[in-house]
Amino acid sequence: MEQTSKAADTAGSGGMTAKTRRSALIAAIFLMATSAIGPGFITQTATFTTKLGAAFAFAILASILIDFVVQLNIWRIVTLTKMRASDIANAAIPGTGYLLAILVIVGGLFFNIGNIGGAGLGLNSLLGLDPKLGGSISALIAIGIFLSHRAGVAIDRLIVVAGIAMIILTLYVAIVSQPPVGDALFQTFIPSTIDFATITTIVGGTVGGYITYSGAHRLLDKGTVGIENLGAVNRAALSGIAVTGVMRYVLFLAILGVVASGAVIDVSGKGANPAAQAFQAAAGDVGLRIFGAVLWFAAITSVIGAAYTSVSFITVFKPDITERGRNIATVIFIAVSLFFYVIITTPPAQMLVFVGGLNGLILPIGLSIFIYAAWARSDLMGGYRYPRWLLILGALTCALTWYMGYKSIGPIFALLTPA
């Protein structure tokens, strides 16, 4: 009986138990989701909902559809090739893996500066701490996690708990703010305004740069690879997109209710914290504390996700690096991010919107390489015949992200221009 149970537990998983496989998939889902629902997305949502109102719902829908195609393609290709993204790129088009790694690491560094800033804003709203002090404390907590001998377990548990807490707290504020749900649903499909720079920024903040590879590389590190795990990987990718989609829409509704009520939210970027203002307007001081908790959870998990994923690209330059060596490199990455956060004078909220746009410009480069690999290099996937429909959707999405990036370069970099 015991032998039968064990056989069933490991069937179809290449020796990996069902419990271990589930754990790996849940970790990948929430690492992607919490990376996508970071402080940048929260700040961007408050900023753009204030500017566009219910029409911002269309940008959220567009970002979810783009996420669906991007994540499904990249998770499948990483799983099938059993290689990291930069190694796949080098195998498909020699030299592009190094370019992709540099772009992701640099983009991840910028994003992590914003993440630490978001953590500082969160503790400021939650506990009244100075944002610089709060950001520094949060970065040190993240460093402590990676110095732990059980770093992997600690990361997995933290991101799951934080992800669930974020959804529950934001849902409460969404109910209290009483948003015009009917108008939001209508403009989800028929918007009064379409802003490409907004869509590029929101896509970049949720699936651009390092974020699109976070869950895929977590699966790789957990050994959830190969054709035998493809079905589970597909479900995990779809589940991750569903979690991020729900959180995005709930957050949007929470802020829309405040905007529709006529409350004035400052989105000037001169030290303004638009999301905090919205939560406080919806639920008073309790709302402000809730915002602080949500933002801190989002920020600390994104600091971990950005550092973990960015450093995972270092292996293209040093393939023999050990897990301990990667953890040390991750600690250094966070420390460098903290240093720049302390010395940079750009307001955190403004930086968070900018880095989302920057990562949106990086996205089409990596996606182009992956679509080419799926189309022309089936040998990298053991001869697996890649689904034609998914390849076509990937190519169309790739073209769309290139177009949006082209249309958005000016507005995105204008975000760093002093008003």
C-alpha positions in Angstrom: 0.0 0.0 0.0 2.8 2.4 0.9 4.6 1.6 -2.3 1.5 2.2 -4.3 1.0 5.6 -2.6 4.5 6.6 -3.3 4.3 5.6 -6.9 1.1 7.6 -7.3 2.7 10.6 -5.6 5.6 10.7 -8.0 3.8 9.6 -11.2 4.4 11.8 -14.2 6.7 14.2 -12.3 10.2 12.8 -13.0 10.6 11.7 -9.3 9.1 15.0 -7.9 6.4 14.3 -5.4 2.9 15.8 -5.9 3.3 17.9 -2.7 6.7 19.3 -3.9 5.3 20.0 -7.3 2.3 21.9 -5.8 4.6 23.8 -3.6 6.8 24.8 -6.6 3.7 25.9 -8.6 2.2 28.0 -5.8 5.5 29.7 -5.1 5.9 30.5 -8.8 2.3 31.8 -9.0 2.7 34.1 -6.1 6.2 35.2 -7.0 4.9 36.4 -10.3 1.7 37.9 -8.8 3.4 39.8 -6.0 6.1 41.0 -8.4 3.4 42.2 -10.8 1.4 43.8 -8.0 4.2 45.8 -6.6 4.3 49.4 -5.3 4.8 50.6 -8.8 1.5 49.1 -10.0 -0.3 50.5 -6.9 1.1 54.0 -7.5 0.5 53.8 -11.2 -3.1 52.7 -10.7 -3.8 55.6 -8.4 -2.1 58.1 -10.8 -3.8 56.9 -13.9 -7.3 56.3 -12.4 -7.2 59.9 -11.2 -6.3 61.1 -14.7 -8.5 58.8 -16.8 -11.3 57.8 -14.4 -13.3 54.7 -15.4 -11.5 54.6 -18.8 -8.4 53.2 -17.1 -10.3 49.9 -16.9 -9.5 49.4 -20.6 -5.8 49.7 -19.8 -6.1 47.1 -17.1 -7.9 44.7 -19.5 -5.3 45.3 -22.2 -2.5 44.6 -19.7 -4.2 41.3 -18.6 -4.5 40.1 -22.2 -0.9 41.0 -22.9 0.2 39.3 -19.7 -1.7 36.1 -20.7 0.2 35.8 -24.0 3.6 36.8 -22.6 3.5 34.7 -19.5 2.1 31.6 -21.1 4.8 31.7 -23.9 7.7 32.4 -21.6 6.8 30.0 -18.8 6.2 27.2 -21.4 9.5 27.9 -23.3 11.6 28.0 -20.1 10.0 24.8 -18.8 10.4 23.0 -22.1 14.1 24.0 -22.7 15.0 23.6 -19.0 17.2 26.7 -19.4 17.2 30.2 -18.0 15.9 33.0 -20.3 19.4 34.4 -21.1 20.7 30.9 -22.0 17.7 30.4 -24.3 18.4 33.7 -25.9 22.0 32.9 -26.5 21.1 29.5 -27.9 18.5 31.0 -30.3 20.5 34.1 -31.4 24.1 34.1 -30.2 25.0 37.1 -28.0 21.4 38.2 -27.3 21.4 36.4 -24.0 24.0 38.8 -22.7 22.0 41.8 -23.9 18.9 40.5 -22.3 20.6 39.9 -19.1 22.1 43.4 -18.9 18.7 45.0 -19.7 16.9 42.9 -17.1 19.5 43.5 -14.4 19.7 47.2 -15.1 15.9 47.4 -15.3 15.5 45.3 -12.2 17.9 47.7 -10.3 15.9 50.7 -11.3 12.7 48.9 -10.3 14.2 47.8 -7.0 15.1 51.4 -6.1 11.4 52.2 -6.6 10.4 49.1 -4.6 12.5 50.2 -1.7 10.9 53.6 -2.0 7.5 52.0 -2.0 8.4 50.1 1.2 9.4 53.4 2.7 6.1 55.0 1.7 4.2 52.0 3.1 5.9 52.2 6.6 5.4 55.9 6.5 1.6 55.5 6.1 1.4 52.5 8.5 3.7 53.6 11.3 4.6 57.2 10.6 8.3 56.4 9.9 10.4 58.7 7.7 10.3 57.1 4.2 14.1 56.9 3.9 14.2 55.1 7.3 11.3 52.8 6.4 12.9 51.9 3.0 16.2 51.2 4.7 14.6 48.9 7.3 12.7 47.0 4.6 15.8 46.5 2.5 17.6 45.1 5.5 14.8 42.7 6.2 15.0 41.5 2.6 18.8 41.1 3.0 18.3 39.1 6.2 16.0 36.7 4.3 18.6 36.0 1.6 21.3 35.5 4.3 19.2 32.8 6.0 20.1 29.2 5.4 16.4 28.5 4.6 16.1 31.5 2.2 14.1 29.5 -0.4 11.4 28.4 2.2 11.2 31.9 3.7 10.7 33.5 0.3 8.0 31.1 -0.7 6.0 31.5 2.6 6.4 35.3 2.7 5.1 35.9 -0.8 2.1 33.6 -0.4 1.0 35.2 2.9 1.6 38.8 1.6 -0.3 38.1 -1.6 -3.4 36.9 0.2 -3.2 39.8 2.7 -3.0 42.4 0.0 -6.1 41.1 -1.8 -8.2 40.9 1.4 -7.2 44.4 2.6 -7.7 46.0 -0.8 -11.1 44.3 -1.2 -12.3 45.9 2.0 -11.4 49.4 0.8 -13.0 48.7 -2.6 -16.3 47.9 -0.9 -16.1 51.0 1.4 -15.3 53.4 -1.5 -18.5 52.4 -3.4 -17.2 52.7 -6.9 -19.4 53.1 -10.0 -19.1 49.4 -11.0 -21.4 49.7 -14.0 -19.4 52.5 -15.6 -16.2 50.7 -15.0 -17.4 47.5 -16.6 -18.7 49.5 -19.6 -15.4 51.3 -20.1 -13.5 48.1 -19.7 -14.5 47.3 -23.2 -15.6 50.7 -24.7 -13.3 53.3 -23.2 -13.8 57.0 -23.6 -10.0 57.4 -23.8 -7.1 55.2 -24.9 -3.7 56.2 -23.8 -0.8 54.1 -25.2 1.8 55.5 -22.7 -0.5 54.5 -19.8 -0.9 51.0 -21.2 2.8 50.6 -21.8 3.6 51.8 -18.3 1.0 49.5 -16.6 2.2 46.5 -18.7 5.8 47.3 -17.9 4.9 47.5 -14.2 3.2 44.1 -14.2 5.0 42.0 -16.8 7.9 44.0 -18.2 11.6 43.7 -17.5 12.4 41.1 -14.8 8.8 40.4 -13.8 7.9 38.2 -16.8 10.8 35.8 -15.9 10.3 35.6 -12.1 7.8 32.8 -11.9 9.5 30.9 -14.8 12.9 31.0 -13.2 11.3 29.9 -9.8 9.8 26.8 -11.5 13.3 26.1 -13.0 15.0 26.3 -9.7 12.3 24.0 -8.2 12.9 21.5 -11.0 9.3 21.8 -12.4 10.4 21.4 -16.0 10.0 19.2 -19.1 7.0 18.1 -21.1 5.7 16.0 -18.2 5.1 19.2 -16.2 3.7 21.3 -19.0 0.0 20.9 -18.1 0.8 22.0 -14.5 2.9 24.9 -15.7 0.1 26.1 -18.0 -2.4 26.0 -15.1 0.1 27.8 -12.9 0.7 30.6 -15.5 -3.1 31.1 -15.9 -3.6 31.1 -12.1 -0.9 33.7 -11.7 -2.5 35.9 -14.3 -5.9 35.4 -12.7 -4.6 36.4 -9.2 -2.9 39.6 -10.7 -6.0 40.4 -12.7 -8.3 40.2 -9.7 -6.0 42.3 -7.6 -5.5 45.0 -10.3 -9.3 45.4 -10.8 -10.1 45.5 -7.1 -7.4 48.1 -6.5 -8.7 50.1 -9.5 -12.3 50.0 -8.1 -11.1 51.1 -4.7 -9.5 54.2 -6.1 -12.2 54.8 -8.7 -14.8 55.1 -5.9 -12.8 57.9 -4.4 -12.2 59.7 -7.7 -15.9 59.4 -8.6 -16.9 60.9 -5.3 -15.2 64.1 -6.2 -12.3 63.8 -3.8 -9.2 65.7 -5.1 -6.0 63.5 -5.3 -2.6 65.1 -5.9 -0.7 63.3 -8.7 1.8 66.1 -9.3 4.7 63.8 -8.4 6.3 66.5 -6.1 6.4 64.1 -3.1 2.7 63.3 -3.6 1.4 59.8 -2.6 -1.8 59.4 -4.7 -2.7 55.9 -3.6 -2.4 56.8 0.1 -4.6 59.8 -0.4 -7.2 57.6 -2.1 -7.3 55.0 0.6 -7.5 57.7 3.3 -10.3 59.4 1.5 -12.2 56.1 1.3 -11.8 54.8 4.9 -10.2 57.6 6.9 -7.2 56.9 9.1 -8.0 53.2 9.0 -7.8 53.3 5.2 -4.4 55.0 5.5 -3.1 52.3 7.7 -4.5 49.6 5.4 -2.8 51.3 2.5 0.5 51.3 4.4 0.2 47.6 5.0 -0.8 46.8 1.4 2.0 48.9 0.0 4.6 47.4 2.4 3.5 43.9 1.6 3.7 44.7 -2.2 7.0 46.4 -1.8 8.9 43.9 0.3 7.8 41.0 -1.9 8.8 43.0 -5.0 12.2 43.8 -3.5 12.7 40.1 -3.1 11.2 39.2 -6.5 13.2 41.8 -8.4 16.5 40.9 -6.7 16.0 37.2 -7.0 15.1 37.3 -10.7 17.6 39.9 -11.7 20.4 37.9 -10.1 19.2 34.7 -11.7 20.4 36.3 -15.0 24.0 36.5 -13.7 24.4 32.8 -14.5 24.8 33.6 -18.2 28.1 35.3 -17.2 29.1 32.8 -14.5 27.4 29.5 -15.1 29.1 27.7 -12.2 27.8 30.0 -9.5 26.5 28.2 -6.4 23.1 28.8 -4.8 25.0 30.4 -1.8 26.9 32.6 -4.3 23.6 33.7 -5.9 22.2 34.6 -2.5 25.3 36.7 -1.7 25.0 38.4 -5.1 21.3 39.1 -4.3 22.3 40.7 -1.0 24.7 42.9 -2.9 22.1 43.8 -5.4 19.6 44.9 -2.7 22.4 46.8 -0.9 23.2 48.7 -4.2 19.5 49.4 -4.7 19.3 50.8 -1.2 22.4 53.0 -1.7 20.9 54.6 -4.8 17.5 55.0 -3.1 19.1 56.9 -0.3 21.0 59.3 -2.6 18.4 59.8 -5.4 16.1 62.9 -4.9 13.4 61.9 -7.4 10.1 61.4 -5.4 9.4 57.7 -4.8 5.9 57.9 -6.4 7.3 59.5 -9.5 10.1 57.0 -9.7 7.7 54.1 -9.4 5.7 55.3 -12.5 8.9 55.8 -14.5 10.4 52.4 -13.9 7.2 50.7 -15.0 7.4 52.5 -18.3 11.1 51.6 -18.6 10.4 48.0 -18.1 7.6 48.3 -20.6 10.3 49.3 -23.2 12.4 46.3 -22.3 9.6 43.8 -22.7 9.4 43.6 -26.5 13.1 42.8 -26.8 13.0 39.7 -24.7 9.6 38.6 -26.1 10.9 38.9 -29.7 13.8 36.6 -28.9 11.5 34.0 -27.2 9.0 34.0 -30.1 11.8 33.4 -32.5 13.1 30.5 -30.4 9.7 28.9 -30.3 9.3 29.3 -34.1 12.8 28.4 -35.4 14.5 26.3 -32.6 12.2 23.4 -31.7 15.4 21.5 -31.1 15.9 23.5 -27.9 12.6 22.0 -26.7 13.5 18.4 -27.5 11.6 18.5 -30.8 8.4 19.6 -29.1 6.0 21.1 -31.7 5.0 24.4 -30.3 1.2 25.3 -30.7 0.7 27.4 -33.8 -2.1 29.5 -32.2 0.1 30.4 -29.2 3.0 31.4 -31.5 0.7 33.6 -33.6 -0.7 35.3 -30.5 2.8 35.8 -29.2 4.0 37.4 -32.5 1.0 39.7 -32.6 1.5 40.7 -28.9 5.2 41.3 -29.7 4.4 43.6 -32.5 1.9 45.5 -30.3 4.4 46.0 -27.5 7.0 47.3 -30.0 4.4 49.8 -31.3 3.3 50.9 -27.8 6.9 51.3 -26.8 7.6 53.5 -29.8 4.6 55.7 -29.1 5.5 55.9 -25.4 9.2 56.7 -25.2 8.7 60.5 -25.0 6.0 60.5 -22.4 7.7 57.9 -20.2 11.1 59.7 -20.0 9.2 63.0 -19.5 8.2 61.6 -16.1 11.8 62.3 -14.8 11.7 65.9 -16.1 11.2 68.3 -13.2 7.8 70.0 -13.4 
